[in-house]
Amino acid sequence: MNKKYILSAEKAHMKLRRIAFQILEQNAEKDAIHIAGVKENGFLIAQELKKVLEEISTFKIELSAIELDKTNPIDCKIDPSVVFKNKNVLIVDDVVNSGKAMLHAIQPILALQPQSVQTATLVERSYKTYPLHVNYVGVSLSTTLEDHISVVFKNGELQGAYLE
């Protein structure tokens, strides 16, 4: 398989830092944000965003995971002990392809009456088949249906993203 890196580790971290500043700018009047990352890589991206936001903001930041099978995202699970009511929630995933997984990740959180919901991703494919607008995007790509995008972590460290 021929892999073409679209984001090196350095560029990916730069994109996440830019996203964090955008989040800070768009939420300046808020004092807290809850980041919910889609397991596995989306949660790792959420952790990276949390680190940067802790450096640059005074937000109180909570972090949780959303469990779903991206091939069949109907069965989506969130930690029942996490309170989302009246909170500002940021849902994070590594790659948004069709938009289906992100929409299913949003659904159980909406039922818990958050104050606001925003979305972020490191890589967004531009031909979504579901009506989803991602608020914060690292890089947006026009790809073919046969192309696959992967965000790579090694020992919990972001290595970059590639197209194959």
C-alpha positions in Angstrom: 0.0 0.0 0.0 1.2 3.4 -0.9 0.9 5.9 1.9 1.2 9.6 1.4 1.6 11.8 4.5 -0.8 14.7 4.4 0.2 15.9 7.9 3.5 15.3 9.6 3.6 15.1 13.4 4.8 18.8 13.5 2.1 20.0 11.1 -0.6 18.0 12.9 0.3 19.6 16.2 0.3 23.0 14.6 -3.2 22.4 13.3 -4.4 21.3 16.7 -2.9 24.4 18.3 -4.7 26.6 15.7 -8.0 24.7 16.4 -7.5 25.4 20.2 -7.0 29.1 19.5 -10.2 29.1 17.4 -12.1 27.3 20.2 -10.8 29.9 22.7 -11.8 32.8 20.4 -15.3 31.4 19.7 -16.0 30.6 23.4 -14.3 33.5 25.1 -17.4 34.4 27.1 -17.6 30.8 28.6 -15.8 29.6 31.6 -15.9 25.9 31.0 -16.0 23.4 28.2 -16.5 19.6 28.1 -14.5 17.8 25.5 -15.9 14.4 24.4 -13.6 12.4 22.1 -14.7 9.6 19.9 -12.7 6.5 20.9 -10.0 5.6 19.9 -8.1 8.3 17.9 -10.8 10.9 18.4 -10.2 10.6 22.1 -6.5 10.9 21.7 -7.0 14.1 19.6 -9.3 15.4 22.3 -6.6 14.8 24.9 -4.1 16.8 22.7 -6.7 19.7 22.4 -7.2 19.6 26.2 -3.5 20.0 26.8 -3.2 23.0 24.5 -6.4 24.6 25.8 -5.0 24.3 29.4 -1.9 26.1 28.3 -3.7 29.0 26.6 -7.0 29.5 28.4 -8.6 29.7 31.8 -11.4 27.3 30.9 -12.4 24.6 33.3 -12.0 21.6 31.0 -13.6 18.2 31.4 -12.8 15.2 29.2 -14.8 12.1 28.4 -14.9 9.4 25.7 -17.7 8.4 23.3 -17.7 4.8 22.4 -19.0 3.8 19.0 -18.2 1.4 16.2 -17.5 3.7 13.2 -18.7 0.9 10.8 -22.0 0.6 12.6 -22.3 3.8 14.8 -25.9 3.2 15.9 -24.9 1.8 19.2 -23.2 4.8 20.8 -22.2 4.9 24.4 -21.2 7.7 26.8 -20.3 7.5 30.4 -23.6 7.7 32.3 -21.9 9.5 35.2 -20.9 12.5 33.1 -23.4 15.4 33.3 -23.9 17.2 30.0 -26.9 19.3 31.0 -26.3 23.0 30.5 -22.6 22.4 29.5 -20.7 23.6 26.5 -19.7 20.4 24.7 -17.0 19.9 22.0 -17.2 16.6 20.2 -13.9 15.6 18.7 -12.9 12.9 16.1 -9.7 12.3 14.2 -11.3 12.1 10.7 -14.7 13.0 9.5 -15.5 11.0 6.4 -19.2 10.9 5.6 -20.3 12.7 8.8 -22.3 9.6 9.9 -20.2 8.7 13.0 -20.0 12.3 14.2 -23.8 12.6 13.9 -24.3 9.4 15.9 -21.8 10.7 18.5 -23.8 13.9 18.9 -27.2 12.2 19.3 -26.9 10.8 22.9 -25.4 14.1 24.1 -28.2 16.1 22.6 -30.7 14.0 24.6 -28.9 15.3 27.8 -29.6 18.9 27.1 -26.2 20.6 26.8 -26.1 24.4 26.5 -24.1 24.2 23.2 -22.5 21.5 21.0 -19.6 22.2 18.7 -17.5 19.8 16.7 -13.8 19.5 15.8 -11.7 17.2 13.7 -8.1 17.0 12.5 -9.0 15.9 9.0 -12.3 16.4 7.2 -13.2 14.9 3.8 -15.1 17.4 1.7 -17.7 15.1 0.3 -19.9 14.3 3.3 -23.0 12.3 2.7 -24.7 13.4 5.9 -25.6 17.1 6.8 -22.9 17.9 9.2 -20.9 21.1 9.5 -17.7 20.7 11.5 -16.9 23.9 13.5 -13.1 23.4 13.8 -11.1 21.6 11.1 -7.4 21.0 10.9 -7.3 20.3 7.2 -10.0 19.6 4.6 -9.3 17.3 1.7 -11.1 16.5 -1.5 -10.5 12.7 -2.0 -12.0 9.9 -4.0 -14.3 7.3 -2.4 -11.6 4.8 -2.6 -9.1 6.8 -0.7 -8.6 6.1 3.0 -7.3 8.6 5.5 -5.7 7.5 8.8 -4.4 9.5 11.7 -1.5 7.7 13.3 -0.5 7.5 17.0 2.4 5.6 18.4 2.5 5.0 22.1 -0.1 7.7 22.5 1.9 10.3 20.6 0.5 11.9 17.4 2.6 10.9 14.4 0.6 12.6 11.7 -2.0 11.7 9.1 -1.7 9.9 5.8 -3.8 9.1 2.7 -3.7 5.6 1.1 
